[in-house]
């Protein structure tokens, strides 16, 4: 294989910068509900729920990422008179925080684990439900926070991954009708308002077919990488020259995708 400039003096100039926004759906809830009526009055009916999931948040130099974990209770259906006590006796959880770092010199990004923790909480007293109730968090709430680096490789995105498990009971005291009641555990995460510096990013994705090849590049950022890969301009436009190898028995097409 000999080197040739398949993309001879190909200058790709991105004349724009875009602030990257990481999509996220918080909070996440692990929950189970029991259908109860007066025939179950006085019974301690067990509930158990678990969930593993995660979501992404915006990063930024010096940004503070916060998370809250708490027992949760609710009654998604209510056609009864009386009340139902719900108590979450145990919530156990593990949280892993991963950061997507971008090297400003090479323009390449990578995921690294910033922190991992395990902890627990519980509901100290039963919560009395007397009608329809959206699932909500209750005491005892646990709070955690992490601060992203303020210099060096740019912490562009944060992914918060978690596992939750919760157990407890519902105890009905109804005079008529039926209801669904229960709960589990809730986790929410956010980037603390007013913290950190978010820089706009220019982005260039490079892939090849029918084979993966190593491409060198120079300009605003410089280095080499094997396709597929993405280059980022941290707080600046991208202007790069790409140089690809030619295989003796393969025709290589290099496809460029610009994403704001």
C-alpha positions as CSV (number, residue, x, y, z in Angstrom):
1,X,0.0,0.0,0.0
2,X,1.5,3.4,-1.0
3,X,0.4,6.8,0.2
4,X,-1.3,9.1,-2.2
5,X,-3.3,12.3,-1.8
6,X,-6.7,10.9,-2.8
7,X,-8.1,14.0,-1.3
8,X,-5.3,16.2,-2.7
9,X,-5.3,19.6,-1.0
10,X,-8.9,19.0,0.1
11,X,-9.7,21.9,2.3
12,X,-13.0,21.6,4.2
13,X,-13.8,24.9,5.7
14,X,-16.6,24.9,8.2
15,X,-17.7,28.5,8.4
16,X,-19.9,28.1,11.4
17,X,-19.8,27.0,15.0
18,X,-22.7,25.4,16.7
19,X,-23.3,24.9,20.4
20,X,-23.9,21.2,20.9
21,X,-26.9,20.3,23.1
22,X,-27.1,16.8,24.6
23,X,-30.6,15.3,24.7
24,X,-31.7,13.9,28.0
25,X,-35.0,12.6,29.5
26,X,-34.9,13.1,33.3
27,X,-36.1,12.0,35.7
28,X,-36.1,8.2,35.4
29,X,-38.3,6.1,37.7
30,X,-38.3,2.5,38.8
31,X,-41.8,1.7,39.9
32,X,-44.4,-0.9,40.6
33,X,-48.1,-0.5,41.5
34,X,-50.6,-2.8,43.1
35,X,-54.3,-2.9,42.6
36,X,-56.1,-2.9,45.9
37,X,-59.7,-2.8,47.3
38,X,-61.3,-3.2,50.7
39,X,-60.8,-7.0,50.7
40,X,-57.1,-6.3,51.1
41,X,-57.4,-3.9,54.0
42,X,-54.7,-4.2,56.6
43,X,-52.5,-6.4,54.3
44,X,-48.9,-5.5,53.7
45,X,-48.7,-6.0,49.9
46,X,-45.1,-6.0,48.7
47,X,-43.8,-3.8,45.9
48,X,-40.4,-4.2,44.2
49,X,-39.0,-2.3,41.2
50,X,-35.6,-2.0,39.4
51,X,-34.3,-0.1,36.4
52,X,-31.0,0.5,34.7
53,X,-30.7,3.4,32.2
54,X,-28.9,6.6,31.5
55,X,-29.0,9.9,29.7
56,X,-26.7,12.7,28.4
57,X,-26.2,16.3,29.5
58,X,-24.2,19.3,28.2
59,X,-20.7,19.6,29.6
60,X,-18.4,22.6,29.6
61,X,-15.2,23.7,31.4
62,X,-15.9,23.7,35.1
63,X,-19.6,22.7,34.9
64,X,-21.2,21.1,37.9
65,X,-23.3,18.0,37.3
66,X,-25.9,17.2,40.0
67,X,-28.0,14.1,40.7
68,X,-30.8,13.4,43.1
69,X,-32.0,9.9,44.2
70,X,-35.1,9.4,46.3
71,X,-37.9,7.0,47.2
72,X,-41.0,7.6,45.0
73,X,-44.7,7.1,45.6
74,X,-47.9,7.5,43.5
75,X,-51.4,6.4,42.6
76,X,-52.0,6.3,38.8
77,X,-55.6,5.1,39.2
78,X,-58.1,6.0,41.9
79,X,-61.7,5.1,42.1
80,X,-62.1,4.5,45.8
81,X,-62.8,6.1,49.1
82,X,-60.4,5.8,52.0
83,X,-56.6,5.7,51.9
84,X,-53.6,3.6,51.1
85,X,-50.3,3.8,52.9
86,X,-47.1,3.4,50.8
87,X,-43.7,2.9,52.3
88,X,-40.4,2.4,50.3
89,X,-38.2,0.6,52.9
90,X,-35.1,0.4,50.8
91,X,-33.6,2.1,47.7
92,X,-30.2,0.9,46.5
93,X,-28.4,2.5,43.6
94,X,-25.2,2.8,41.6
95,X,-24.3,5.9,39.5
96,X,-21.5,6.1,36.9
97,X,-20.6,9.5,35.4
98,X,-18.8,9.4,32.0
99,X,-17.4,12.4,30.2
100,X,-16.7,12.9,26.5
101,X,-13.4,14.7,26.2
102,X,-12.2,16.4,23.1
103,X,-8.5,17.0,22.5
104,X,-8.3,20.6,21.1
105,X,-5.0,19.8,19.2
106,X,-6.1,16.5,17.4
107,X,-9.8,17.3,17.4
108,X,-10.5,13.7,18.4
109,X,-12.9,12.7,21.2
110,X,-13.1,9.9,23.7
111,X,-15.3,8.7,26.6
112,X,-13.8,8.4,30.1
113,X,-15.3,7.4,33.4
114,X,-15.2,10.4,35.8
115,X,-16.7,8.7,38.9
116,X,-18.7,5.7,40.1
117,X,-20.6,5.5,43.4
118,X,-23.0,3.2,45.2
119,X,-25.3,4.3,48.0
120,X,-28.8,3.7,49.5
121,X,-31.7,5.6,51.0
122,X,-35.2,4.9,52.3
123,X,-38.6,6.4,53.2
124,X,-38.7,7.0,57.0
125,X,-42.5,7.0,57.4
126,X,-45.5,5.8,55.3
127,X,-47.0,8.2,52.8
128,X,-50.8,8.3,53.0
129,X,-52.5,8.5,49.6
130,X,-56.2,9.5,49.5
131,X,-56.7,10.1,45.8
132,X,-55.0,10.2,42.4
133,X,-51.3,11.1,42.8
134,X,-48.7,11.6,40.1
135,X,-45.5,9.7,41.0
136,X,-43.3,12.0,43.1
137,X,-40.1,11.8,45.1
138,X,-40.3,11.8,48.9
139,X,-37.8,11.8,51.8
140,X,-35.1,10.7,52.3
141,X,-33.5,12.3,49.2
142,X,-29.8,11.9,48.5
143,X,-27.8,14.4,46.5
144,X,-24.5,14.0,44.6
145,X,-22.4,16.4,42.5
146,X,-19.4,16.3,40.3
147,X,-17.3,19.2,38.9
148,X,-15.8,18.9,35.4
149,X,-12.2,19.9,34.7
150,X,-11.7,23.6,34.0
151,X,-8.7,23.2,31.6
152,X,-7.1,20.7,29.3
153,X,-9.1,18.5,27.1
154,X,-12.6,19.9,26.7
155,X,-15.4,18.0,28.6
156,X,-18.1,18.4,25.9
157,X,-20.8,15.9,27.1
158,X,-21.6,14.0,30.2
159,X,-23.4,10.7,30.4
160,X,-25.0,9.7,33.7
161,X,-25.7,5.9,33.9
162,X,-27.4,4.3,36.8
163,X,-29.0,1.2,38.3
164,X,-31.9,1.5,40.8
165,X,-33.7,-1.1,42.9
166,X,-36.4,-0.4,45.5
167,X,-38.6,-2.5,47.8
168,X,-41.5,-1.7,50.1
169,X,-45.2,-2.2,50.6
170,X,-48.7,-0.8,50.2
171,X,-51.3,-1.1,53.0
172,X,-54.9,-0.2,52.0
173,X,-57.6,1.2,54.3
174,X,-60.4,1.6,51.8
175,X,-64.2,1.7,52.4
176,X,-65.2,1.2,48.7
177,X,-64.0,1.0,45.2
178,X,-60.5,0.2,44.0
179,X,-57.2,1.9,43.4
180,X,-53.6,1.4,42.1
181,X,-50.9,2.6,44.5
182,X,-47.2,2.0,44.9
183,X,-43.9,3.5,43.9
184,X,-40.2,2.7,43.9
185,X,-37.3,5.1,43.3
186,X,-36.6,8.2,41.2
187,X,-33.3,9.6,39.9
188,X,-32.8,13.0,38.2
189,X,-29.7,14.7,36.9
190,X,-28.9,18.1,35.6
191,X,-26.1,20.6,34.8
192,X,-26.2,23.2,37.5
193,X,-27.4,26.5,36.2
194,X,-24.7,29.2,36.0
195,X,-21.8,26.9,36.2
196,X,-19.1,26.2,33.6
197,X,-18.2,27.5,30.2
198,X,-19.8,25.9,27.2
199,X,-17.9,26.3,23.9
200,X,-19.4,26.0,20.5
201,X,-18.2,23.0,18.4
202,X,-17.6,22.5,14.7
203,X,-17.9,18.9,13.7
204,X,-16.7,16.8,10.8
205,X,-17.4,13.0,10.5
206,X,-15.3,10.9,8.1
207,X,-16.0,7.3,7.0
208,X,-14.9,5.1,4.1
209,X,-16.1,2.2,2.1
210,X,-15.6,-0.6,1.3
211,X,-12.7,-0.8,3.8
212,X,-11.6,1.0,6.9
213,X,-8.5,3.2,6.3
214,X,-6.1,5.4,8.3
215,X,-6.4,9.0,7.2
216,X,-4.0,11.7,8.2
217,X,-5.2,15.3,8.5
218,X,-3.7,18.7,9.1
219,X,-4.9,22.3,9.5
220,X,-6.9,23.7,12.4
221,X,-6.4,20.3,14.0
222,X,-3.8,17.6,13.0
223,X,-3.1,13.9,13.5
224,X,-4.3,10.6,12.0
225,X,-7.2,8.3,12.7
226,X,-8.8,5.2,11.3
227,X,-12.2,5.5,9.7
228,X,-14.9,6.0,10.9
229,X,-14.0,9.0,13.1
230,X,-15.2,12.5,13.9
231,X,-13.2,15.7,14.2
232,X,-14.2,18.6,16.4
233,X,-13.2,22.2,16.5
234,X,-13.5,23.4,20.1
235,X,-14.5,27.1,20.0
236,X,-13.2,27.5,16.4
237,X,-14.0,26.6,12.8
238,X,-12.4,23.6,11.2
239,X,-10.1,23.9,8.1
240,X,-8.4,20.6,7.4
241,X,-6.6,18.8,4.6
242,X,-7.2,15.0,4.5
243,X,-4.7,12.5,3.0
244,X,-5.9,8.9,2.5
245,X,-4.0,5.8,1.4
246,X,-4.8,3.9,-1.9
247,X,-5.0,0.1,-1.6
248,X,-3.7,-1.9,-4.6
249,X,-6.9,-3.9,-4.9
250,X,-9.5,-1.6,-3.4
251,X,-11.2,1.6,-4.4
252,X,-11.7,3.8,-1.4
253,X,-14.3,6.5,-1.2
254,X,-14.1,8.9,1.6
255,X,-17.4,10.4,2.7
256,X,-17.6,13.6,4.6
257,X,-20.5,14.6,6.8
258,X,-20.8,17.9,8.5
259,X,-23.1,18.0,11.5
260,X,-23.9,21.2,13.5
